[in-house]
Amino acid sequence: MATSLLMLLPLITHGAEAMPSDVGDYYGFLNQYAEKHSGAMSYLSGNWPDREAWSRQGREKMSELLNYHPDPAPAPNAELLETVKKAGYTRYLVRYSITADRKTEAFLLVPDGLTKPAPAVVALHCHSGFYYYGKEKITEIDNPPQVLQDLVNKTYGGRCFADELARHGFVVLVPDAFYFGAQRLPVNSLPEMYKEDLNGLTPGSDEYIRAFNELSGKHEDKMAKSIFDAGTTWPGILVQGDMASVDYLVTRPEVDASRIGCMGLSIGGWRAAYLFGLDPRLKAGVVAGWMTPYTSLPHHHSKSHTWMLHVPGQVNWLDLTDMTALNGPNPLMVINCLQDKLFPLDGMRAAEAKLAEIYKRMGAPDNFLCKYYDLPHSLKVPAQDDAIAWLEKSLK
């Protein structure tokens, strides 16, 4: 089983795609390289009698590949910026340090009536080509601009899942990721030639937000090159920021640090996969809209994805599935959409099969669940309800 799966994954789209590759004949040598070199540290690549040793080695390798090791913040140094009472819970706006010289902002949702520390979830926002906001894409705010509400309606079925988690009794932390929301592109410090399309627009207006999102999307390649030239990786910055948010979360007296999960869609699902796999403090995870072998993308799906996701050399050691499984057999749910155009369906199926086999070998097949919804790329109410039920079962 293990050998056949590992042999299948690099080839997953090679014979299934009718159209030419986006990179033409170059795809041939790239795919052949992937066949020979991928997955050396996969749980299915050999006999790993000591699962914890495998997890430790895998995390060490991923730390090396992510290659972002900033001076740590001595403490979160949290500031409370705003308090809003909601029906059944309170929403706090907080700011805290994620490195010695950088901060982020987050919403902290605390259910009413807690008498003892409660389970918590790190809720991770999507990309969606929408950079002006981060946490607000999955948390209710008063009087959202129409462009934001349109995204919530289309992608989340009109319901912000962070608030729904709080209504179910979870303490929820919703941090802004690097390049989004409070960490968005600092346009005021850019050269004038980059921000001409923002001139005359009112910050916060629908027109300004659309123009800002377009500018930020065009600027991703410049940001990515600058990050690589600085000797680090964009994924490393994202993962470190999310782990620093867990550092803050565990300082909260409302939180039971032994019962923390994570959940996200799209790049939020990708972030959930890395956070779950690499941080042993996470005891359950929900990965929505981002679970496929990286080797399924180069044929003609790489163009659909952001610069933020690329970890040079990762597939040589641990593909996305392998890396996520580093935290097995803790409970993991994967949510896929059958009409999702960002990934090949056979890639999603291959990732499901591989994770199911890993959890089976770990002796906990019931701790892995993969569900499909006949929808485009999204996390709408039925899928949210299933994910929340999984987290309740896993953490409560």
Secondary structure, DSSP 8 states (H G I E B T S, - for coil): -HHHHHHHGGGTTTTT--S--TTTTHHHHHHHHHHHHTTTT-TTSS--S-HHHHHHHHHHHHHHHH-------SS---EEEEEEEETTEEEEEEEEESSSS-EEEEEEEEETT--S-EEEEEEE---TT--S-SGGGSS--SS--HHHHHHHHHHHTT--HHHHHHHTT-EEEEE--TBSGGGB--GGGS-GGGSGGGTT--TTSHHHHHHHHHHHHHHHHHHHHHHHHTT--HHHHHHHHHHHHHHHHTT-TTEEEEEEEEEEETHHHHHHHHHHHH-TTEEEEEEES--S-GGGSTTTTGGGS-GGG--TTGGGT--HHHHHGGGTTS-EEEEEETT-TTS-HHHHHHHHHHHHHHHHHTT-GGGEEEEEESSSS---HHHHHHHHHHHHHHH-
